[in-house]
Amino acid sequence: MFSVQQFCSFSINESLFGIDIKDVKEIKYDYMMTEIPHSPPSINGIVNVRGQIYIILNMRLLLNFENKKNKNSLLILLKPHLNVDPFGIEIDNHTGVLKVNNNDIEYHTQDELSQTDINKIEIVKGVCRLPNKLMTILDSHKLLDAIKW
């Protein structure tokens, strides 16, 4: 019997990424972000959603892409982890929920990733082979740890 996982998939700079659907609280298409003065560049700002304040991470910088603004970007708000402030990620496009067979996922250890992509080492869980492209699986529990304070 095959084990299946579901991922909230999204694109940044035309690359496909996924986060375990169990870690996703909601997706926001309409929001107003407030910048935080003197914050690290990998923090875009904060968003107030129904009285809850979320720190919003700049995934372009965390994934070593060019830091350009996308007018149509949206947020994926993540379920809070134990002893961690609520946070979300700003993405280019939500591509849906993908069901993936565990046999199609290759999990990585830190030794297998390039030392030049130090941020990716911390947040990449593995890669999933899909019929027409690869999806990089991110570890939502390590996203805040990747911020360089």
C-alpha positions as CSV (number, residue, x, y, z in Angstrom):
1,M,0.0,0.0,0.0
2,F,1.3,3.4,-0.9
3,S,1.5,6.3,1.5
4,V,0.4,9.7,0.1
5,Q,1.2,13.2,1.4
6,Q,-0.5,16.4,0.5
7,F,1.4,19.6,-0.2
8,C,0.3,23.2,-0.6
9,S,2.2,24.0,-3.8
10,F,3.3,27.4,-4.9
11,S,5.7,29.1,-7.3
12,I,8.4,31.7,-6.8
13,N,10.3,32.9,-9.8
14,E,8.7,30.1,-11.9
15,S,10.1,27.4,-9.6
16,L,7.7,25.0,-7.8
17,F,7.7,24.6,-4.0
18,G,5.6,22.7,-1.6
19,I,4.8,22.8,2.2
20,D,3.0,20.0,4.0
21,I,-0.7,20.9,3.9
22,K,-0.9,20.1,7.7
23,D,1.3,23.2,8.3
24,V,-0.9,25.6,6.4
25,K,-3.6,27.7,8.1
26,E,-4.9,29.8,5.2
27,I,-4.1,31.6,2.0
28,K,-4.6,35.3,1.8
29,Y,-5.1,37.0,-1.6
30,D,-6.0,40.4,-0.2
31,Y,-3.8,41.9,2.6
32,M,-2.1,45.0,3.8
33,M,1.4,44.6,5.0
34,T,3.2,47.0,7.4
35,E,7.0,47.2,7.0
36,I,9.1,46.8,10.2
37,P,11.9,49.4,10.4
38,H,15.4,48.0,10.8
39,S,14.3,44.4,10.3
40,P,16.4,41.9,8.3
41,P,15.7,42.0,4.5
42,S,14.3,38.5,4.7
43,I,11.3,39.9,6.7
44,N,8.8,41.7,4.5
45,G,6.7,43.0,7.3
46,I,3.7,42.1,9.5
47,V,0.1,41.5,8.6
48,N,-2.9,41.7,11.0
49,V,-5.4,38.9,10.2
50,R,-8.5,39.0,12.5
51,G,-6.5,40.5,15.4
52,Q,-3.6,38.0,15.0
53,I,-0.2,39.5,13.9
54,Y,1.9,37.4,11.5
55,I,5.5,38.0,10.6
56,I,5.8,37.7,6.8
57,L,9.0,36.2,5.3
58,N,10.5,37.1,2.0
59,M,10.8,33.7,0.4
60,R,12.7,35.2,-2.6
61,L,15.6,36.1,-0.4
62,L,15.5,32.9,1.7
63,L,15.6,30.9,-1.6
64,N,18.4,33.0,-3.1
65,F,16.2,34.5,-5.9
66,E,16.3,38.1,-7.1
67,N,14.4,40.3,-4.7
68,K,11.7,41.9,-6.9
69,K,8.3,43.0,-5.9
70,N,5.3,41.2,-7.4
71,K,2.0,43.2,-7.4
72,N,0.0,40.0,-7.4
73,S,1.8,38.2,-4.7
74,L,-0.2,36.4,-2.0
75,L,0.4,35.0,1.5
76,I,0.4,31.5,2.9
77,L,-0.2,31.8,6.7
78,L,1.3,28.9,8.6
79,K,-0.1,27.2,11.7
80,P,1.9,28.4,14.7
81,H,4.5,25.9,16.0
82,L,5.2,25.6,19.7
83,N,7.0,28.7,21.1
84,V,7.2,30.4,17.7
85,D,5.5,33.6,16.7
86,P,2.8,33.3,14.0
87,F,4.3,33.8,10.6
88,G,3.6,33.4,6.9
89,I,5.4,33.5,3.6
90,E,4.9,35.8,0.6
91,I,4.7,33.9,-2.7
92,D,4.1,34.6,-6.4
93,N,1.4,32.1,-7.2
94,H,-0.6,29.3,-5.4
95,T,-0.7,26.3,-7.7
96,G,-3.0,24.1,-5.6
97,V,-2.8,21.1,-3.4
98,L,-0.8,18.2,-4.7
99,K,-1.2,14.6,-3.5
100,V,2.2,12.9,-3.8
101,N,3.2,9.3,-3.4
102,N,6.0,9.0,-0.7
103,N,8.0,6.9,-3.2
104,D,8.3,10.0,-5.4
105,I,10.0,12.1,-2.7
106,E,13.7,12.2,-2.2
107,Y,14.6,13.5,1.3
108,H,17.9,15.3,1.6
109,T,20.5,15.5,4.3
110,Q,22.5,18.7,4.8
111,D,25.6,16.9,3.4
112,E,23.9,16.5,0.0
113,L,23.2,20.2,-0.5
114,S,25.7,22.8,-1.7
115,Q,27.4,24.8,1.0
116,T,26.9,27.9,-1.2
117,D,23.1,27.7,-0.7
118,I,23.3,28.0,3.1
119,N,19.7,29.3,3.4
120,K,18.4,26.4,1.3
121,I,20.3,23.9,3.5
122,E,18.3,24.9,6.5
123,I,14.8,24.9,4.9
124,V,14.8,22.3,2.1
125,K,13.4,18.9,3.1
126,G,13.7,17.2,-0.2
127,V,12.5,17.1,-3.8
128,C,9.5,15.4,-5.4
129,R,9.4,14.1,-8.9
130,L,6.2,15.2,-10.7
131,P,5.2,14.2,-14.2
132,N,6.3,17.5,-15.8
133,K,8.6,19.1,-13.2
134,L,10.3,18.9,-9.8
135,M,8.8,20.3,-6.6
136,T,11.2,21.4,-3.8
137,I,9.7,20.5,-0.5
138,L,10.3,23.1,2.3
139,D,10.4,22.5,6.0
140,S,8.0,25.1,7.5
141,H,9.4,24.4,11.0
142,K,12.8,25.8,10.0
143,L,11.8,28.9,8.0
144,L,12.1,31.3,10.9
145,D,15.4,29.8,11.9
146,A,16.8,30.8,8.4
147,I,16.4,34.5,9.2
148,K,19.8,36.2,9.7
149,W,19.2,38.5,12.6
